[in-house]
Amino acid sequence: MIQTMTINKERLNQTIKEDFSNATELADYLVTKNIPFRTAHEIVGKIVLECIQQGHYLLDVPLATYQQHHSSIDADIYDYLQPENCLKRRQSYGSTGQSSVKQQLDVAKQLLSQ
């Protein structure tokens, strides 16, 4: 099955933007702005709840809305929350970072070829 599997990259890219998998990244972003993680977590919870109630996602939130939640949020938030940038920041063993995923895929391919 894996050998014949095809990945619909367009669908994948659309789907990953239609969830809240980048919510932790938003909290991490706030921490880079010297906001304590507990406070950042609370802010993100409010933003995510607002998104759910209004039917949109974190990349759709207007900057003015972000800034209503905390004034230190800048326009760079949109770049920070892009899925590919979120993955690039996760560079540890077993993480979702590109190099780690590549290593895991190589191991899986070896196991499957046996």
N, C-alpha and C positions, 0 to 999 in steps of 0.2 A: 504494500500500500504506500509506504513512504517513498519508494523508488518511482512510483508513478504520480505522486502528489504534485499538484501545481498550486502555486500561491498567487492569489489575486492581490497584487500589491496595492492597487487602487482602493479596493474594498478594505484592505488592512489599514491603509493610511486614513481612510474615512472613519472606520470603526474606532480606532485608537483616539480620535479626537472627540468621540461621542461617549465619553465616560469620565470618571473622576480619578483615573489612575495617576494623574499629575497633581493631586491635592497635596500629597506629602511634599512634592517639589515646591508648591506654593508656600508651605510652612517653612521649608528650608530657605527659600528666598527671603522670607521675612526675618529669619534668624540672621541672614547676611546683612540685614539692615539694623542689626543690634536689638532686635525684639526677642525677648525670652521665648523659648520654644512653647511653653505652656500658653502664653498669650497668643503666639502665632497660631497654635492649634485651635484656640478658641475663635480667632478671627476667621481662619479657614473654614471652620464648621459653620459659621454664620454665612459666609460667602457661598459655600456648597448648598446649604439649605435654600438660600435665595435663588440659586441657579435651578435647583430642583423645582421649586415653586413656580418659577417663571419659564421653565422648559428650555434652558440653555446650559452651556458648559463653560468651563473656566476660560477657554480661549475666546469665548464670545462676550465676556463681561467687558463693558466699556471702562476705559481708564478712570473716568470720573466716579464710577461706582466702586471700583477698587479703592480709590482714594478716599471715598466716604468711610470705608472700613479702616484704612490707615493711610495717613498722609505720606508715608515713606515709599509707597508703591509708585514706581515710575513706569514709563512706557516700555522699559526693557523687560517687564514682566512677560510680555507676549513671546519674546525670544526665549526667555528662561523656561517657559512652560511648553515649548515645542517638544513633541515626543522624542525626536532624535537627539535633542540637547539633554533631555532628562536621562536618556540611556547613556550618553557620553559621560555624564557625571557619576554614574554608578560603575566604578572600576575596581571591584574587589572580587576575590575568589568566589565563584558561585553566584555572582550577581547577574543582572540583566545587561550589563555593559557589553559592548560589541566583542571585545577580546575574550571575555569570559564565555559568552555564548558560543563563539567560534570554537573555543577549546572543548566545550561540552558537546558540540555537534561532531567534532572530530572523534571524540571518545565514542559517541553513539554510533557513528559510521563504522568504526572499528568493530564494535560489538555486533552490529548487524551483519557485517560481512563474514563473521565466523560461523 
